Amino acid sequence: MHTHNLQIVDHWKADLCAIGIQKESKLIYISTYNYLTESVVQYDFDLELIDDSDTTNSTIVKEGRKVAAQELIQELKTFFNI
């Protein structure tokens, strides 16, 4: 079985519609909060690099807003090299 060592994380207690996926120092934050009343599900995401010396510090390297699932999946694959 091939594993990519992805972890599901939840650092956003204030956003119950958010989830994170992390691999080593790469983190993607995904939220559907802004689209709860929409008929078509869309996503916001932030691609982040976590500072190895201070794991509470991260840098956003790319933001995506109001994207479809297919675009989000492509961003995940590219960001995590999978």
Distance bins in CASP14 RR format, pairs under 12 A and 6 or more apart:
PFRMAT RR
TARGET T0000
AUTHOR 0000-0000-0000
RMODE 2
METHOD distances of the structure
MODEL  1
2 82 0 0 0 0 1 0 0 0 0 0 0
3 23 0 0 0 0 0 1 0 0 0 0 0
3 82 0 0 0 0 0 1 0 0 0 0 0
4 21 0 0 0 0 1 0 0 0 0 0 0
4 22 0 0 0 0 0 1 0 0 0 0 0
4 23 1 0 0 1 0 0 0 0 0 0 0
4 24 0 0 0 0 0 1 0 0 0 0 0
4 26 0 0 0 0 0 1 0 0 0 0 0
4 76 0 0 0 0 0 1 0 0 0 0 0
4 77 0 0 0 0 0 1 0 0 0 0 0
4 79 0 0 0 0 0 1 0 0 0 0 0
4 80 1 0 0 1 0 0 0 0 0 0 0
4 81 0 0 0 0 1 0 0 0 0 0 0
4 82 1 0 1 0 0 0 0 0 0 0 0
5 21 0 0 0 0 0 1 0 0 0 0 0
5 22 0 0 0 0 1 0 0 0 0 0 0
5 23 1 0 1 0 0 0 0 0 0 0 0
5 24 1 0 0 1 0 0 0 0 0 0 0
5 25 0 0 0 0 0 1 0 0 0 0 0
5 26 0 0 0 0 0 1 0 0 0 0 0
5 80 0 0 0 0 1 0 0 0 0 0 0
5 81 0 0 0 0 0 1 0 0 0 0 0
5 82 0 0 0 0 0 1 0 0 0 0 0
6 19 0 0 0 0 0 1 0 0 0 0 0
6 20 0 0 0 0 1 0 0 0 0 0 0
6 21 1 0 1 0 0 0 0 0 0 0 0
6 22 1 0 0 1 0 0 0 0 0 0 0
6 23 1 0 1 0 0 0 0 0 0 0 0
6 24 0 0 0 0 1 0 0 0 0 0 0
6 26 0 0 0 0 1 0 0 0 0 0 0
6 27 0 0 0 0 0 1 0 0 0 0 0
6 28 0 0 0 0 1 0 0 0 0 0 0
6 76 0 0 0 0 1 0 0 0 0 0 0
6 77 0 0 0 0 0 1 0 0 0 0 0
6 79 0 0 0 0 0 1 0 0 0 0 0
6 80 1 0 0 1 0 0 0 0 0 0 0
6 81 0 0 0 0 0 1 0 0 0 0 0
6 82 0 0 0 0 1 0 0 0 0 0 0
7 19 0 0 0 0 0 1 0 0 0 0 0
7 20 0 0 0 0 1 0 0 0 0 0 0
7 21 1 0 0 1 0 0 0 0 0 0 0
7 22 1 0 1 0 0 0 0 0 0 0 0
7 23 1 0 0 1 0 0 0 0 0 0 0
7 24 0 0 0 0 1 0 0 0 0 0 0
7 26 0 0 0 0 0 1 0 0 0 0 0
7 27 0 0 0 0 1 0 0 0 0 0 0
7 28 0 0 0 0 0 1 0 0 0 0 0
7 50 0 0 0 0 0 1 0 0 0 0 0
7 80 0 0 0 0 0 1 0 0 0 0 0
8 18 0 0 0 0 0 1 0 0 0 0 0
8 19 1 0 0 1 0 0 0 0 0 0 0
8 20 1 0 0 1 0 0 0 0 0 0 0
8 21 1 0 0 1 0 0 0 0 0 0 0
8 22 1 0 0 1 0 0 0 0 0 0 0
8 23 0 0 0 0 0 1 0 0 0 0 0
8 27 0 0 0 0 0 1 0 0 0 0 0
8 28 0 0 0 0 0 1 0 0 0 0 0
8 29 0 0 0 0 0 1 0 0 0 0 0
8 30 0 0 0 0 0 1 0 0 0 0 0
9 18 0 0 0 0 0 1 0 0 0 0 0
9 19 1 0 0 1 0 0 0 0 0 0 0
9 20 1 0 1 0 0 0 0 0 0 0 0
9 21 1 0 0 1 0 0 0 0 0 0 0
9 22 1 0 1 0 0 0 0 0 0 0 0
9 23 0 0 0 0 0 1 0 0 0 0 0
9 26 0 0 0 0 0 1 0 0 0 0 0
9 27 1 0 0 1 0 0 0 0 0 0 0
9 28 0 0 0 0 1 0 0 0 0 0 0
9 29 0 0 0 0 1 0 0 0 0 0 0
9 30 0 0 0 0 0 1 0 0 0 0 0
9 48 0 0 0 0 0 1 0 0 0 0 0
9 50 0 0 0 0 0 1 0 0 0 0 0
9 55 0 0 0 0 0 1 0 0 0 0 0
9 58 0 0 0 0 0 1 0 0 0 0 0
10 16 0 0 0 0 1 0 0 0 0 0 0
10 17 0 0 0 0 0 1 0 0 0 0 0
10 18 1 0 0 1 0 0 0 0 0 0 0
10 19 1 0 0 1 0 0 0 0 0 0 0
10 20 1 0 0 1 0 0 0 0 0 0 0
10 21 0 0 0 0 0 1 0 0 0 0 0
10 22 0 0 0 0 0 1 0 0 0 0 0
10 27 0 0 0 0 0 1 0 0 0 0 0
10 29 0 0 0 0 0 1 0 0 0 0 0
10 30 0 0 0 0 0 1 0 0 0 0 0
10 31 0 0 0 0 0 1 0 0 0 0 0
11 18 0 0 0 0 1 0 0 0 0 0 0
11 19 0 0 0 0 1 0 0 0 0 0 0
11 20 1 0 0 1 0 0 0 0 0 0 0
11 21 0 0 0 0 0 1 0 0 0 0 0
11 22 0 0 0 0 1 0 0 0 0 0 0
11 27 0 0 0 0 1 0 0 0 0 0 0
11 28 0 0 0 0 0 1 0 0 0 0 0
11 29 1 0 0 1 0 0 0 0 0 0 0
11 31 0 0 0 0 0 1 0 0 0 0 0
11 46 0 0 0 0 0 1 0 0 0 0 0
11 48 0 0 0 0 0 1 0 0 0 0 0
11 50 0 0 0 0 0 1 0 0 0 0 0
11 55 0 0 0 0 0 1 0 0 0 0 0
11 56 0 0 0 0 1 0 0 0 0 0 0
11 58 0 0 0 0 1 0 0 0 0 0 0
12 18 1 0 1 0 0 0 0 0 0 0 0
12 19 0 0 0 0 1 0 0 0 0 0 0
12 20 1 0 0 1 0 0 0 0 0 0 0
12 27 0 0 0 0 0 1 0 0 0 0 0
12 29 1 0 0 1 0 0 0 0 0 0 0
12 30 0 0 0 0 1 0 0 0 0 0 0
12 31 1 0 0 1 0 0 0 0 0 0 0
12 33 0 0 0 0 1 0 0 0 0 0 0
12 44 0 0 0 0 0 1 0 0 0 0 0
12 46 0 0 0 0 0 1 0 0 0 0 0
14 31 0 0 0 0 0 1 0 0 0 0 0
14 33 0 0 0 0 1 0 0 0 0 0 0
15 29 0 0 0 0 1 0 0 0 0 0 0
15 30 0 0 0 0 0 1 0 0 0 0 0
15 31 1 0 1 0 0 0 0 0 0 0 0
15 32 0 0 0 0 1 0 0 0 0 0 0
15 33 1 0 1 0 0 0 0 0 0 0 0
15 34 0 0 0 0 0 1 0 0 0 0 0
15 36 0 0 0 0 0 1 0 0 0 0 0
15 44 0 0 0 0 1 0 0 0 0 0 0
15 46 0 0 0 0 0 1 0 0 0 0 0
16 31 0 0 0 0 1 0 0 0 0 0 0
16 32 0 0 0 0 0 1 0 0 0 0 0
16 33 1 0 0 1 0 0 0 0 0 0 0
16 36 0 0 0 0 0 1 0 0 0 0 0
17 29 0 0 0 0 0 1 0 0 0 0 0
17 30 0 0 0 0 1 0 0 0 0 0 0
17 31 1 0 1 0 0 0 0 0 0 0 0
17 32 1 0 1 0 0 0 0 0 0 0 0
17 33 1 0 1 0 0 0 0 0 0 0 0
17 34 0 0 0 0 1 0 0 0 0 0 0
17 35 0 0 0 0 1 0 0 0 0 0 0
17 36 1 0 0 1 0 0 0 0 0 0 0
17 37 0 0 0 0 0 1 0 0 0 0 0
17 41 0 0 0 0 0 1 0 0 0 0 0
17 42 0 0 0 0 0 1 0 0 0 0 0
17 43 0 0 0 0 1 0 0 0 0 0 0
17 44 0 0 0 0 1 0 0 0 0 0 0
18 27 0 0 0 0 0 1 0 0 0 0 0
18 28 0 0 0 0 0 1 0 0 0 0 0
18 29 1 0 0 1 0 0 0 0 0 0 0
18 30 1 0 0 1 0 0 0 0 0 0 0
18 31 1 0 1 0 0 0 0 0 0 0 0
18 32 0 0 0 0 1 0 0 0 0 0 0
18 33 1 0 0 1 0 0 0 0 0 0 0
18 34 0 0 0 0 0 1 0 0 0 0 0
18 43 0 0 0 0 0 1 0 0 0 0 0
18 44 0 0 0 0 1 0 0 0 0 0 0
18 45 0 0 0 0 1 0 0 0 0 0 0
18 46 0 0 0 0 1 0 0 0 0 0 0
19 27 0 0 0 0 0 1 0 0 0 0 0
19 28 0 0 0 0 1 0 0 0 0 0 0
19 29 1 0 0 1 0 0 0 0 0 0 0
19 30 1 0 1 0 0 0 0 0 0 0 0
19 31 1 0 0 1 0 0 0 0 0 0 0
19 32 0 0 0 0 1 0 0 0 0 0 0
19 33 0 0 0 0 0 1 0 0 0 0 0
19 43 0 0 0 0 0 1 0 0 0 0 0
19 44 0 0 0 0 0 1 0 0 0 0 0
19 45 0 0 0 0 0 1 0 0 0 0 0
19 72 0 0 0 0 0 1 0 0 0 0 0
19 76 0 0 0 0 0 1 0 0 0 0 0
20 26 0 0 0 0 0 1 0 0 0 0 0
20 27 1 0 0 1 0 0 0 0 0 0 0
20 28 1 0 0 1 0 0 0 0 0 0 0
20 29 1 0 1 0 0 0 0 0 0 0 0
20 30 1 0 0 1 0 0 0 0 0 0 0
20 31 0 0 0 0 1 0 0 0 0 0 0
20 43 0 0 0 0 0 1 0 0 0 0 0
20 45 0 0 0 0 1 0 0 0 0 0 0
20 46 0 0 0 0 1 0 0 0 0 0 0
20 47 0 0 0 0 0 1 0 0 0 0 0
20 48 0 0 0 0 1 0 0 0 0 0 0
20 50 0 0 0 0 0 1 0 0 0 0 0
20 58 0 0 0 0 0 1 0 0 0 0 0
20 76 0 0 0 0 0 1 0 0 0 0 0
20 79 0 0 0 0 0 1 0 0 0 0 0
20 80 0 0 0 0 0 1 0 0 0 0 0
21 27 1 0 0 1 0 0 0 0 0 0 0
21 28 1 0 1 0 0 0 0 0 0 0 0
21 29 0 0 0 0 1 0 0 0 0 0 0
21 30 1 0 0 1 0 0 0 0 0 0 0
21 45 0 0 0 0 1 0 0 0 0 0 0
21 46 0 0 0 0 0 1 0 0 0 0 0
21 47 0 0 0 0 0 1 0 0 0 0 0
21 48 0 0 0 0 0 1 0 0 0 0 0
21 72 0 0 0 0 0 1 0 0 0 0 0
21 73 0 0 0 0 0 1 0 0 0 0 0
21 75 0 0 0 0 0 1 0 0 0 0 0
21 76 1 0 0 1 0 0 0 0 0 0 0
21 77 0 0 0 0 0 1 0 0 0 0 0
21 79 0 0 0 0 1 0 0 0 0 0 0
21 80 1 0 0 1 0 0 0 0 0 0 0
21 82 0 0 0 0 0 1 0 0 0 0 0
22 28 1 0 0 1 0 0 0 0 0 0 0
22 29 0 0 0 0 1 0 0 0 0 0 0
22 30 0 0 0 0 0 1 0 0 0 0 0
22 47 0 0 0 0 0 1 0 0 0 0 0
22 48 0 0 0 0 1 0 0 0 0 0 0
22 49 0 0 0 0 0 1 0 0 0 0 0
22 50 1 0 0 1 0 0 0 0 0 0 0
22 55 0 0 0 0 0 1 0 0 0 0 0
22 58 0 0 0 0 0 1 0 0 0 0 0
22 76 0 0 0 0 0 1 0 0 0 0 0
22 79 0 0 0 0 0 1 0 0 0 0 0
22 80 0 0 0 0 1 0 0 0 0 0 0
23 47 0 0 0 0 0 1 0 0 0 0 0
23 48 0 0 0 0 0 1 0 0 0 0 0
23 49 0 0 0 0 0 1 0 0 0 0 0
23 50 0 0 0 0 0 1 0 0 0 0 0
23 76 0 0 0 0 0 1 0 0 0 0 0
23 77 0 0 0 0 0 1 0 0 0 0 0
23 79 0 0 0 0 1 0 0 0 0 0 0
23 80 1 0 1 0 0 0 0 0 0 0 0
23 81 0 0 0 0 1 0 0 0 0 0 0
23 82 0 0 0 0 1 0 0 0 0 0 0
24 49 0 0 0 0 1 0 0 0 0 0 0
24 50 0 0 0 0 1 0 0 0 0 0 0
24 52 0 0 0 0 1 0 0 0 0 0 0
24 55 0 0 0 0 0 1 0 0 0 0 0
24 79 0 0 0 0 0 1 0 0 0 0 0
24 80 0 0 0 0 1 0 0 0 0 0 0
24 81 0 0 0 0 0 1 0 0 0 0 0
25 47 0 0 0 0 0 1 0 0 0 0 0
25 48 0 0 0 0 1 0 0 0 0 0 0
25 49 1 0 1 0 0 0 0 0 0 0 0
25 50 1 0 1 0 0 0 0 0 0 0 0
25 51 1 0 0 1 0 0 0 0 0 0 0
25 52 1 0 1 0 0 0 0 0 0 0 0
25 53 0 0 0 0 0 1 0 0 0 0 0
25 54 0 0 0 0 0 1 0 0 0 0 0
25 55 0 0 0 0 1 0 0 0 0 0 0
25 57 0 0 0 0 0 1 0 0 0 0 0
25 58 0 0 0 0 1 0 0 0 0 0 0
25 59 0 0 0 0 0 1 0 0 0 0 0
25 61 0 0 0 0 0 1 0 0 0 0 0
25 79 0 0 0 0 0 1 0 0 0 0 0
25 80 0 0 0 0 0 1 0 0 0 0 0
26 46 0 0 0 0 0 1 0 0 0 0 0
26 47 1 0 0 1 0 0 0 0 0 0 0
26 48 1 0 0 1 0 0 0 0 0 0 0
26 49 1 0 0 1 0 0 0 0 0 0 0
26 50 1 0 0 1 0 0 0 0 0 0 0
26 52 0 0 0 0 0 1 0 0 0 0 0
26 58 0 0 0 0 1 0 0 0 0 0 0
26 59 0 0 0 0 0 1 0 0 0 0 0
26 60 0 0 0 0 0 1 0 0 0 0 0
26 61 0 0 0 0 1 0 0 0 0 0 0
26 62 0 0 0 0 0 1 0 0 0 0 0
26 75 0 0 0 0 0 1 0 0 0 0 0
26 76 0 0 0 0 0 1 0 0 0 0 0
26 78 0 0 0 0 0 1 0 0 0 0 0
26 79 1 0 0 1 0 0 0 0 0 0 0
26 80 1 0 0 1 0 0 0 0 0 0 0
26 81 0 0 0 0 1 0 0 0 0 0 0
26 82 0 0 0 0 0 1 0 0 0 0 0
27 45 0 0 0 0 0 1 0 0 0 0 0
27 46 0 0 0 0 1 0 0 0 0 0 0
27 47 1 0 0 1 0 0 0 0 0 0 0
27 48 1 0 1 0 0 0 0 0 0 0 0
27 49 1 0 0 1 0 0 0 0 0 0 0
27 50 1 0 1 0 0 0 0 0 0 0 0
27 51 0 0 0 0 0 1 0 0 0 0 0
27 55 0 0 0 0 0 1 0 0 0 0 0
27 56 0 0 0 0 0 1 0 0 0 0 0
27 57 0 0 0 0 0 1 0 0 0 0 0
27 58 1 0 0 1 0 0 0 0 0 0 0
27 59 0 0 0 0 0 1 0 0 0 0 0
27 60 0 0 0 0 1 0 0 0 0 0 0
27 61 0 0 0 0 0 1 0 0 0 0 0
27 62 0 0 0 0 0 1 0 0 0 0 0
27 76 0 0 0 0 0 1 0 0 0 0 0
27 79 0 0 0 0 1 0 0 0 0 0 0
27 80 0 0 0 0 0 1 0 0 0 0 0
28 43 0 0 0 0 0 1 0 0 0 0 0
28 44 0 0 0 0 0 1 0 0 0 0 0
28 45 1 0 1 0 0 0 0 0 0 0 0
28 46 1 0 0 1 0 0 0 0 0 0 0
28 47 1 0 1 0 0 0 0 0 0 0 0
28 48 1 0 0 1 0 0 0 0 0 0 0
28 49 0 0 0 0 0 1 0 0 0 0 0
28 50 0 0 0 0 0 1 0 0 0 0 0
28 58 0 0 0 0 0 1 0 0 0 0 0
28 60 0 0 0 0 0 1 0 0 0 0 0
28 61 0 0 0 0 0 1 0 0 0 0 0
28 62 0 0 0 0 1 0 0 0 0 0 0
28 63 0 0 0 0 0 1 0 0 0 0 0
28 64 0 0 0 0 0 1 0 0 0 0 0
28 67 0 0 0 0 0 1 0 0 0 0 0
28 72 0 0 0 0 1 0 0 0 0 0 0
28 73 0 0 0 0 0 1 0 0 0 0 0
28 75 1 0 0 1 0 0 0 0 0 0 0
28 76 1 0 0 1 0 0 0 0 0 0 0
28 77 0 0 0 0 0 1 0 0 0 0 0
28 78 0 0 0 0 0 1 0 0 0 0 0
28 79 1 0 0 1 0 0 0 0 0 0 0
28 80 1 0 0 1 0 0 0 0 0 0 0
28 82 0 0 0 0 0 1 0 0 0 0 0
29 43 0 0 0 0 0 1 0 0 0 0 0
29 44 0 0 0 0 1 0 0 0 0 0 0
29 45 1 0 0 1 0 0 0 0 0 0 0
29 46 1 0 1 0 0 0 0 0 0 0 0
29 47 0 0 0 0 1 0 0 0 0 0 0
29 48 1 0 0 1 0 0 0 0 0 0 0
29 50 0 0 0 0 0 1 0 0 0 0 0
29 58 0 0 0 0 1 0 0 0 0 0 0
29 60 0 0 0 0 1 0 0 0 0 0 0
29 61 0 0 0 0 0 1 0 0 0 0 0
29 62 0 0 0 0 0 1 0 0 0 0 0
29 63 0 0 0 0 1 0 0 0 0 0 0
29 64 0 0 0 0 0 1 0 0 0 0 0
29 72 0 0 0 0 0 1 0 0 0 0 0
29 75 0 0 0 0 0 1 0 0 0 0 0
29 76 0 0 0 0 0 1 0 0 0 0 0
29 79 0 0 0 0 0 1 0 0 0 0 0
30 41 0 0 0 0 0 1 0 0 0 0 0
30 42 0 0 0 0 0 1 0 0 0 0 0
30 43 1 0 1 0 0 0 0 0 0 0 0
30 44 1 0 0 1 0 0 0 0 0 0 0
30 45 1 0 1 0 0 0 0 0 0 0 0
30 46 0 0 0 0 1 0 0 0 0 0 0
30 47 0 0 0 0 0 1 0 0 0 0 0
30 48 0 0 0 0 0 1 0 0 0 0 0
30 63 0 0 0 0 0 1 0 0 0 0 0
30 64 0 0 0 0 1 0 0 0 0 0 0
30 65 0 0 0 0 0 1 0 0 0 0 0
30 67 0 0 0 0 1 0 0 0 0 0 0
30 69 0 0 0 0 0 1 0 0 0 0 0
30 71 0 0 0 0 0 1 0 0 0 0 0
30 72 1 0 0 1 0 0 0 0 0 0 0
30 73 0 0 0 0 0 1 0 0 0 0 0
30 75 0 0 0 0 1 0 0 0 0 0 0
30 76 0 0 0 0 1 0 0 0 0 0 0
30 79 0 0 0 0 0 1 0 0 0 0 0
31 41 0 0 0 0 0 1 0 0 0 0 0
31 42 0 0 0 0 0 1 0 0 0 0 0
31 43 1 0 0 1 0 0 0 0 0 0 0
31 44 1 0 1 0 0 0 0 0 0 0 0
31 45 1 0 0 1 0 0 0 0 0 0 0
31 46 0 0 0 0 1 0 0 0 0 0 0
31 63 0 0 0 0 0 1 0 0 0 0 0
31 64 0 0 0 0 0 1 0 0 0 0 0
31 65 0 0 0 0 1 0 0 0 0 0 0
31 66 0 0 0 0 0 1 0 0 0 0 0
31 67 0 0 0 0 0 1 0 0 0 0 0
31 72 0 0 0 0 0 1 0 0 0 0 0
32 38 0 0 0 0 1 0 0 0 0 0 0
32 40 0 0 0 0 0 1 0 0 0 0 0
32 41 1 0 0 1 0 0 0 0 0 0 0
32 42 1 0 0 1 0 0 0 0 0 0 0
32 43 1 0 1 0 0 0 0 0 0 0 0
32 44 1 0 0 1 0 0 0 0 0 0 0
32 45 0 0 0 0 0 1 0 0 0 0 0
32 65 0 0 0 0 0 1 0 0 0 0 0
32 66 0 0 0 0 0 1 0 0 0 0 0
32 67 0 0 0 0 0 1 0 0 0 0 0
32 68 0 0 0 0 0 1 0 0 0 0 0
32 69 0 0 0 0 0 1 0 0 0 0 0
32 72 0 0 0 0 0 1 0 0 0 0 0
33 41 0 0 0 0 0 1 0 0 0 0 0
33 42 0 0 0 0 0 1 0 0 0 0 0
33 43 0 0 0 0 1 0 0 0 0 0 0
33 44 1 0 0 1 0 0 0 0 0 0 0
33 45 0 0 0 0 0 1 0 0 0 0 0
33 65 0 0 0 0 0 1 0 0 0 0 0
33 66 0 0 0 0 0 1 0 0 0 0 0
34 41 0 0 0 0 0 1 0 0 0 0 0
34 42 1 0 0 1 0 0 0 0 0 0 0
34 43 0 0 0 0 1 0 0 0 0 0 0
34 44 1 0 1 0 0 0 0 0 0 0 0
34 45 0 0 0 0 0 1 0 0 0 0 0
34 64 0 0 0 0 0 1 0 0 0 0 0
34 65 1 0 0 1 0 0 0 0 0 0 0
34 66 1 0 0 1 0 0 0 0 0 0 0
34 67 0 0 0 0 0 1 0 0 0 0 0
35 41 1 0 0 1 0 0 0 0 0 0 0
35 42 1 0 1 0 0 0 0 0 0 0 0
35 43 1 0 0 1 0 0 0 0 0 0 0
35 44 0 0 0 0 1 0 0 0 0 0 0
35 65 0 0 0 0 0 1 0 0 0 0 0
35 66 1 0 0 1 0 0 0 0 0 0 0
35 67 0 0 0 0 0 1 0 0 0 0 0
35 68 0 0 0 0 0 1 0 0 0 0 0
35 69 0 0 0 0 0 1 0 0 0 0 0
36 42 0 0 0 0 0 1 0 0 0 0 0
36 43 0 0 0 0 0 1 0 0 0 0 0
36 44 0 0 0 0 0 1 0 0 0 0 0
38 66 0 0 0 0 1 0 0 0 0 0 0
38 68 0 0 0 0 0 1 0 0 0 0 0
40 66 0 0 0 0 0 1 0 0 0 0 0
40 67 0 0 0 0 0 1 0 0 0 0 0
40 68 1 0 0 1 0 0 0 0 0 0 0
40 69 0 0 0 0 1 0 0 0 0 0 0
41 66 0 0 0 0 0 1 0 0 0 0 0
41 67 0 0 0 0 0 1 0 0 0 0 0
41 68 0 0 0 0 1 0 0 0 0 0 0
41 69 1 0 0 1 0 0 0 0 0 0 0
41 70 0 0 0 0 0 1 0 0 0 0 0
41 72 0 0 0 0 0 1 0 0 0 0 0
42 64 0 0 0 0 0 1 0 0 0 0 0
42 65 0 0 0 0 1 0 0 0 0 0 0
42 66 1 0 1 0 0 0 0 0 0 0 0
42 67 1 0 0 1 0 0 0 0 0 0 0
42 68 1 0 0 1 0 0 0 0 0 0 0
42 69 0 0 0 0 1 0 0 0 0 0 0
42 70 0 0 0 0 0 1 0 0 0 0 0
42 71 0 0 0 0 1 0 0 0 0 0 0
42 72 0 0 0 0 1 0 0 0 0 0 0
43 63 0 0 0 0 0 1 0 0 0 0 0
43 64 0 0 0 0 1 0 0 0 0 0 0
43 65 0 0 0 0 1 0 0 0 0 0 0
43 66 1 0 0 1 0 0 0 0 0 0 0
43 67 1 0 1 0 0 0 0 0 0 0 0
43 68 1 0 0 1 0 0 0 0 0 0 0
43 69 1 0 0 1 0 0 0 0 0 0 0
43 70 0 0 0 0 0 1 0 0 0 0 0
43 71 0 0 0 0 1 0 0 0 0 0 0
43 72 1 0 1 0 0 0 0 0 0 0 0
43 73 0 0 0 0 1 0 0 0 0 0 0
43 74 0 0 0 0 0 1 0 0 0 0 0
43 75 0 0 0 0 1 0 0 0 0 0 0
43 76 0 0 0 0 0 1 0 0 0 0 0
44 60 0 0 0 0 0 1 0 0 0 0 0
44 62 0 0 0 0 0 1 0 0 0 0 0
44 63 1 0 0 1 0 0 0 0 0 0 0
44 64 1 0 0 1 0 0 0 0 0 0 0
44 65 1 0 1 0 0 0 0 0 0 0 0
44 66 1 0 0 1 0 0 0 0 0 0 0
44 67 1 0 0 1 0 0 0 0 0 0 0
44 68 0 0 0 0 0 1 0 0 0 0 0
44 71 0 0 0 0 0 1 0 0 0 0 0
44 72 0 0 0 0 1 0 0 0 0 0 0
44 75 0 0 0 0 0 1 0 0 0 0 0
45 60 0 0 0 0 0 1 0 0 0 0 0
45 61 0 0 0 0 0 1 0 0 0 0 0
45 62 0 0 0 0 1 0 0 0 0 0 0
45 63 1 0 0 1 0 0 0 0 0 0 0
45 64 1 0 1 0 0 0 0 0 0 0 0
45 65 0 0 0 0 1 0 0 0 0 0 0
45 66 0 0 0 0 0 1 0 0 0 0 0
45 67 1 0 0 1 0 0 0 0 0 0 0
45 68 0 0 0 0 0 1 0 0 0 0 0
45 69 0 0 0 0 0 1 0 0 0 0 0
45 71 0 0 0 0 1 0 0 0 0 0 0
45 72 1 0 0 1 0 0 0 0 0 0 0
45 73 0 0 0 0 0 1 0 0 0 0 0
45 74 0 0 0 0 0 1 0 0 0 0 0
45 75 1 0 0 1 0 0 0 0 0 0 0
45 76 0 0 0 0 1 0 0 0 0 0 0
45 78 0 0 0 0 0 1 0 0 0 0 0
45 79 0 0 0 0 1 0 0 0 0 0 0
46 58 0 0 0 0 1 0 0 0 0 0 0
46 59 0 0 0 0 0 1 0 0 0 0 0
46 60 1 0 1 0 0 0 0 0 0 0 0
46 61 0 0 0 0 1 0 0 0 0 0 0
46 62 1 0 0 1 0 0 0 0 0 0 0
46 63 1 0 1 0 0 0 0 0 0 0 0
46 64 1 0 0 1 0 0 0 0 0 0 0
46 65 0 0 0 0 1 0 0 0 0 0 0
46 67 0 0 0 0 0 1 0 0 0 0 0
46 72 0 0 0 0 0 1 0 0 0 0 0
46 75 0 0 0 0 0 1 0 0 0 0 0
46 79 0 0 0 0 0 1 0 0 0 0 0
47 58 0 0 0 0 1 0 0 0 0 0 0
47 59 0 0 0 0 1 0 0 0 0 0 0
47 60 1 0 0 1 0 0 0 0 0 0 0
47 61 1 0 1 0 0 0 0 0 0 0 0
47 62 1 0 1 0 0 0 0 0 0 0 0
47 63 1 0 0 1 0 0 0 0 0 0 0
47 64 0 0 0 0 1 0 0 0 0 0 0
47 72 0 0 0 0 0 1 0 0 0 0 0
47 75 1 0 0 1 0 0 0 0 0 0 0
47 76 0 0 0 0 1 0 0 0 0 0 0
47 78 0 0 0 0 1 0 0 0 0 0 0
47 79 1 0 1 0 0 0 0 0 0 0 0
47 80 0 0 0 0 1 0 0 0 0 0 0
48 55 0 0 0 0 0 1 0 0 0 0 0
48 56 0 0 0 0 0 1 0 0 0 0 0
48 57 0 0 0 0 1 0 0 0 0 0 0
48 58 1 0 1 0 0 0 0 0 0 0 0
48 59 1 0 0 1 0 0 0 0 0 0 0
48 60 1 0 1 0 0 0 0 0 0 0 0
48 61 1 0 0 1 0 0 0 0 0 0 0
48 62 0 0 0 0 1 0 0 0 0 0 0
48 63 0 0 0 0 1 0 0 0 0 0 0
48 79 0 0 0 0 1 0 0 0 0 0 0
49 55 0 0 0 0 0 1 0 0 0 0 0
49 57 0 0 0 0 1 0 0 0 0 0 0
49 58 1 0 0 1 0 0 0 0 0 0 0
49 59 1 0 1 0 0 0 0 0 0 0 0
49 60 0 0 0 0 1 0 0 0 0 0 0
49 61 1 0 1 0 0 0 0 0 0 0 0
49 62 0 0 0 0 0 1 0 0 0 0 0
49 79 0 0 0 0 1 0 0 0 0 0 0
50 56 0 0 0 0 1 0 0 0 0 0 0
50 57 1 0 0 1 0 0 0 0 0 0 0
50 58 1 0 1 0 0 0 0 0 0 0 0
50 59 0 0 0 0 1 0 0 0 0 0 0
50 60 0 0 0 0 0 1 0 0 0 0 0
50 61 0 0 0 0 0 1 0 0 0 0 0
51 57 1 0 1 0 0 0 0 0 0 0 0
51 58 1 0 0 1 0 0 0 0 0 0 0
51 59 1 0 0 1 0 0 0 0 0 0 0
52 58 0 0 0 0 0 1 0 0 0 0 0
52 59 0 0 0 0 0 1 0 0 0 0 0
61 75 0 0 0 0 0 1 0 0 0 0 0
61 78 0 0 0 0 0 1 0 0 0 0 0
61 79 0 0 0 0 1 0 0 0 0 0 0
62 71 0 0 0 0 0 1 0 0 0 0 0
62 72 0 0 0 0 0 1 0 0 0 0 0
62 75 1 0 0 1 0 0 0 0 0 0 0
62 76 0 0 0 0 0 1 0 0 0 0 0
62 78 0 0 0 0 1 0 0 0 0 0 0
62 79 1 0 0 1 0 0 0 0 0 0 0
63 75 0 0 0 0 0 1 0 0 0 0 0
64 71 0 0 0 0 1 0 0 0 0 0 0
64 72 0 0 0 0 1 0 0 0 0 0 0
64 74 0 0 0 0 0 1 0 0 0 0 0
64 75 1 0 0 1 0 0 0 0 0 0 0
64 79 0 0 0 0 0 1 0 0 0 0 0
65 71 0 0 0 0 0 1 0 0 0 0 0
65 72 0 0 0 0 0 1 0 0 0 0 0
65 75 0 0 0 0 0 1 0 0 0 0 0
66 72 0 0 0 0 0 1 0 0 0 0 0
67 73 0 0 0 0 1 0 0 0 0 0 0
67 74 0 0 0 0 1 0 0 0 0 0 0
67 75 1 0 0 1 0 0 0 0 0 0 0
67 76 0 0 0 0 0 1 0 0 0 0 0
68 74 0 0 0 0 1 0 0 0 0 0 0
68 75 0 0 0 0 0 1 0 0 0 0 0
69 75 0 0 0 0 0 1 0 0 0 0 0
69 76 0 0 0 0 0 1 0 0 0 0 0
70 76 0 0 0 0 0 1 0 0 0 0 0
70 77 0 0 0 0 0 1 0 0 0 0 0
71 77 0 0 0 0 0 1 0 0 0 0 0
71 78 0 0 0 0 0 1 0 0 0 0 0
72 78 0 0 0 0 0 1 0 0 0 0 0
72 79 0 0 0 0 0 1 0 0 0 0 0
73 79 0 0 0 0 0 1 0 0 0 0 0
73 80 0 0 0 0 0 1 0 0 0 0 0
73 82 0 0 0 0 0 1 0 0 0 0 0
74 80 0 0 0 0 0 1 0 0 0 0 0
74 82 0 0 0 0 0 1 0 0 0 0 0
75 82 0 0 0 0 0 1 0 0 0 0 0
76 82 1 0 0 1 0 0 0 0 0 0 0
END
